[in-house]
Amino acid sequence: MKINGFTAFLVFQLCPGPWTTVRWAGLGIAVPAAVLLFVARWQLGKSFSVTPQARELVTHGLYSKIRNPIYVFSALMLAGILIALRRPYALFFLLLVLIPVQIVRARKEAKVLEAKFGEEYRACRAKTWF
């Protein structure tokens, strides 16, 4: 829950002023996404790495529905923070830079996982989104 509190603290401290419905909506996106990001990282366990590596095929929890929940929830968390901070132009950065980078990384990881786990990975990929 440290991420959850940190996200709220960050938003409240960096952008004082009146809290509109849009800002609350941004926080409503960022906080749950931060919690799910933490859960995804925890579920990935020792398989987490910065570079693509195939240590273990994680297929439980969030990974049973989403192949790359860390990418999905980090993008959602950032989008929510940017909305709450009233930084709509920064959302273009998210759409034009971060998300394509995440897609490229996910494809590289997929190649590594498919090379090591073969049919098991392909079956998992067929059942999950992104």
URBELMO-V892270 format. One record per residue. N is the residue number from 1. RES is the residue in one letter. PHI is phi as a letter, one per 30 degrees, with the letter a starting at -180 (999 if undefined). OMEGA is omega in radians with two decimals (none if undefined). BURIAL is # if it has 24 or more other C-alpha atoms within 12 Angstrom, else .. Layout:
n->N res->RES phi->PHI omega->OMEGA burial->BURIAL
n->N res->RES phi->PHI omega->OMEGA burial->BURIAL
//
This chain:
n->1 res->M phi->999 omega->3.10 burial->.
n->2 res->K phi->d omega->3.13 burial->.
n->3 res->I phi->d omega->-3.13 burial->.
n->4 res->N phi->e omega->3.13 burial->#
n->5 res->G phi->d omega->-3.14 burial->.
n->6 res->F phi->d omega->3.13 burial->.
n->7 res->T phi->d omega->3.13 burial->#
n->8 res->A phi->d omega->3.12 burial->#
n->9 res->F phi->e omega->-3.13 burial->.
n->10 res->L phi->e omega->-3.10 burial->.
n->11 res->V phi->d omega->-3.11 burial->#
n->12 res->F phi->d omega->-3.10 burial->.
n->13 res->Q phi->d omega->-3.06 burial->.
n->14 res->L phi->d omega->-3.07 burial->.
n->15 res->C phi->b omega->3.10 burial->.
n->16 res->P phi->d omega->3.13 burial->.
n->17 res->G phi->k omega->-3.09 burial->.
n->18 res->P phi->d omega->3.14 burial->.
n->19 res->W phi->c omega->3.13 burial->.
n->20 res->T phi->d omega->3.10 burial->.
n->21 res->T phi->d omega->-3.14 burial->.
n->22 res->V phi->d omega->3.13 burial->.
n->23 res->R phi->d omega->3.10 burial->#
n->24 res->W phi->d omega->3.10 burial->.
n->25 res->A phi->d omega->3.09 burial->.
n->26 res->G phi->e omega->3.11 burial->#
n->27 res->L phi->d omega->3.10 burial->#
n->28 res->G phi->d omega->3.04 burial->#
n->29 res->I phi->d omega->-3.02 burial->#
n->30 res->A phi->d omega->-3.04 burial->#
n->31 res->V phi->d omega->3.09 burial->#
n->32 res->P phi->d omega->3.11 burial->#
n->33 res->A phi->d omega->3.11 burial->#
n->34 res->A phi->d omega->3.11 burial->#
n->35 res->V phi->d omega->-3.14 burial->#
n->36 res->L phi->d omega->3.04 burial->#
n->37 res->L phi->d omega->3.09 burial->#
n->38 res->F phi->d omega->3.14 burial->#
n->39 res->V phi->d omega->3.14 burial->#
n->40 res->A phi->d omega->3.13 burial->#
n->41 res->R phi->d omega->3.12 burial->#
n->42 res->W phi->d omega->3.14 burial->.
n->43 res->Q phi->d omega->3.12 burial->#
n->44 res->L phi->d omega->3.05 burial->#
n->45 res->G phi->h omega->-3.08 burial->.
n->46 res->K phi->d omega->3.12 burial->.
n->47 res->S phi->d omega->3.13 burial->.
n->48 res->F phi->d omega->3.03 burial->.
n->49 res->S phi->a omega->3.13 burial->.
n->50 res->V phi->d omega->3.10 burial->.
n->51 res->T phi->c omega->-3.14 burial->.
n->52 res->P phi->d omega->3.09 burial->.
n->53 res->Q phi->b omega->-3.12 burial->.
n->54 res->A phi->c omega->3.14 burial->#
n->55 res->R phi->d omega->-3.09 burial->.
n->56 res->E phi->a omega->3.09 burial->.
n->57 res->L phi->d omega->-3.11 burial->#
n->58 res->V phi->d omega->-3.08 burial->#
n->59 res->T phi->b omega->-3.12 burial->#
n->60 res->H phi->c omega->3.09 burial->.
n->61 res->G phi->i omega->3.14 burial->.
n->62 res->L phi->e omega->-3.12 burial->#
n->63 res->Y phi->d omega->3.07 burial->#
n->64 res->S phi->d omega->-3.14 burial->#
n->65 res->K phi->c omega->-3.08 burial->.
n->66 res->I phi->b omega->-3.13 burial->#
n->67 res->R phi->d omega->-3.06 burial->#
n->68 res->N phi->b omega->-3.08 burial->#
n->69 res->P phi->d omega->3.11 burial->#
n->70 res->I phi->d omega->3.11 burial->#
n->71 res->Y phi->d omega->-3.11 burial->#
n->72 res->V phi->d omega->-3.05 burial->#
n->73 res->F phi->d omega->3.05 burial->#
n->74 res->S phi->d omega->3.09 burial->#
n->75 res->A phi->d omega->3.10 burial->#
n->76 res->L phi->d omega->3.12 burial->#
n->77 res->M phi->d omega->3.14 burial->#
n->78 res->L phi->d omega->3.11 burial->#
n->79 res->A phi->d omega->3.12 burial->#
n->80 res->G phi->d omega->3.11 burial->#
n->81 res->I phi->d omega->-3.13 burial->#
n->82 res->L phi->d omega->3.07 burial->#
n->83 res->I phi->d omega->-3.13 burial->#
n->84 res->A phi->d omega->3.12 burial->#
n->85 res->L phi->d omega->-3.12 burial->#
n->86 res->R phi->h omega->3.13 burial->#
n->87 res->R phi->b omega->-3.07 burial->.
n->88 res->P phi->d omega->-3.14 burial->.
n->89 res->Y phi->d omega->3.11 burial->.
n->90 res->A phi->d omega->3.07 burial->.
n->91 res->L phi->d omega->3.07 burial->#
n->92 res->F phi->d omega->3.05 burial->.
n->93 res->F phi->e omega->3.13 burial->.
n->94 res->L phi->e omega->-3.09 burial->#
n->95 res->L phi->d omega->-3.03 burial->.
n->96 res->L phi->c omega->-3.07 burial->.
n->97 res->V phi->c omega->-3.00 burial->.
n->98 res->L phi->d omega->-3.09 burial->.
n->99 res->I phi->d omega->3.05 burial->#
n->100 res->P phi->e omega->3.10 burial->.
n->101 res->V phi->d omega->3.12 burial->.
n->102 res->Q phi->d omega->3.13 burial->#
n->103 res->I phi->d omega->3.10 burial->.
n->104 res->V phi->d omega->3.12 burial->.
n->105 res->R phi->d omega->-3.14 burial->.
n->106 res->A phi->d omega->3.12 burial->#
n->107 res->R phi->d omega->3.10 burial->.
n->108 res->K phi->d omega->3.10 burial->.
n->109 res->E phi->d omega->-3.14 burial->#
n->110 res->A phi->d omega->3.11 burial->#
n->111 res->K phi->d omega->3.14 burial->.
n->112 res->V phi->d omega->-3.14 burial->.
n->113 res->L phi->d omega->3.12 burial->#
n->114 res->E phi->d omega->3.12 burial->#
n->115 res->A phi->d omega->-3.10 burial->.
n->116 res->K phi->d omega->-3.00 burial->.
n->117 res->F phi->c omega->3.03 burial->.
n->118 res->G phi->h omega->-3.06 burial->.
n->119 res->E phi->d omega->3.12 burial->.
n->120 res->E phi->e omega->3.12 burial->.
n->121 res->Y phi->d omega->-3.14 burial->#
n->122 res->R phi->d omega->3.10 burial->.
n->123 res->A phi->d omega->3.10 burial->.
n->124 res->C phi->d omega->-3.13 burial->#
n->125 res->R phi->d omega->-3.13 burial->#
n->126 res->A phi->d omega->-3.08 burial->.
n->127 res->K phi->c omega->-3.03 burial->.
n->128 res->T phi->b omega->3.11 burial->.
n->129 res->W phi->c omega->3.13 burial->.
n->130 res->F phi->h omega->none burial->#
//
